[in-house]
């Protein structure tokens, strides 16, 4: 029976409490994101994430060896699986929105919601300046 070396991970959230002087809460949030000083960080083990697999190799203690096996999606981190599926769903929504005529759909409200969802998804993919 062969041996396999498997790399498993889980994420431990880290947090800090820091006060920022700003004109608005949005400015304070931006300052907190841009602040790269984490000397007083605390770990929150009670909110640790799920265990997920990042790699599998044939052999004993042979992580990063020549024979790496593909990891099926069901063993990967759920948040990454959702992010990967996000692209698929956005592509499908864009196809439907482009091919659906408002008059035939019977619901202009649907098209407005689809257009708003597409705009938000594209903004998320473009970077941190998500409109909401």
CORQUI-V374846 format. One record per residue. N is the residue number from 0. RES is the residue in one letter. PHI is phi in degrees with one decimal (* if undefined). Layout:
n = {N/N}
res = {RES/RES}
phi = {PHI/PHI}
This chain:
n = {0/1/2/3/4/5/6/7/8/9/10/11/12/13/14/15/16/17/18/19/20/21/22/23/24/25/26/27/28/29/30/31/32/33/34/35/36/37/38/39/40/41/42/43/44/45/46/47/48/49/50/51/52/53/54/55/56/57/58/59/60/61/62/63/64/65/66/67/68/69/70/71/72/73/74/75/76/77/78/79/80/81/82/83/84/85/86/87/88/89/90/91/92/93/94/95/96/97/98/99/100/101/102/103/104/105/106/107/108/109/110/111/112/113/114/115/116/117/118/119/120/121/122/123/124/125/126/127/128/129/130/131}
res = {X/X/X/X/X/X/X/X/X/X/X/X/X/X/X/X/X/X/X/X/X/X/X/X/X/X/X/X/X/X/X/X/X/X/X/X/X/X/X/X/X/X/X/X/X/X/X/X/X/X/X/X/X/X/X/X/X/X/X/X/X/X/X/X/X/X/X/X/X/X/X/X/X/X/X/X/X/X/X/X/X/X/X/X/X/X/X/X/X/X/X/X/X/X/X/X/X/X/X/X/X/X/X/X/X/X/X/X/X/X/X/X/X/X/X/X/X/X/X/X/X/X/X/X/X/X/X/X/X/X/X/X}
phi = {*/-75.0/-104.0/-129.9/-98.7/-121.2/-97.0/-116.4/-134.8/-150.5/-99.2/-109.7/-65.5/-116.9/-140.4/-146.7/-113.9/-144.6/-99.4/-123.2/-93.7/-156.5/-74.5/-135.8/-65.0/-62.9/-64.6/-63.8/-62.9/-63.1/-60.6/-65.7/-67.6/-76.7/-73.7/-103.0/-92.2/-121.8/-61.2/-97.6/-60.9/-127.5/-92.9/-116.6/-64.3/-69.5/-110.9/-59.2/-79.7/-67.8/-84.0/-140.1/-102.9/-114.2/-174.1/-147.5/-134.0/-75.4/112.4/-89.5/52.2/-117.6/-60.3/67.2/-77.2/-72.5/-103.3/-90.8/-95.9/-66.9/-94.2/-60.0/-51.5/-62.3/-98.0/-84.5/-63.0/-58.9/-64.5/-72.3/-62.8/-65.3/-62.2/-63.4/-73.6/-53.0/-60.7/-64.1/-65.3/-62.8/-58.0/-64.9/-63.4/-64.3/-63.1/-64.0/-64.5/-70.8/-97.5/-95.3/-87.2/-53.9/-64.2/-78.1/-71.7/76.1/-146.7/-59.3/-60.9/-60.8/-65.5/-63.5/-67.2/-64.8/-62.0/-65.9/-65.8/-64.1/-60.5/-65.5/-62.2/-65.0/-66.7/-62.1/-67.2/-74.3/153.3/-74.4/-89.0/-59.5/-63.8/-124.0}
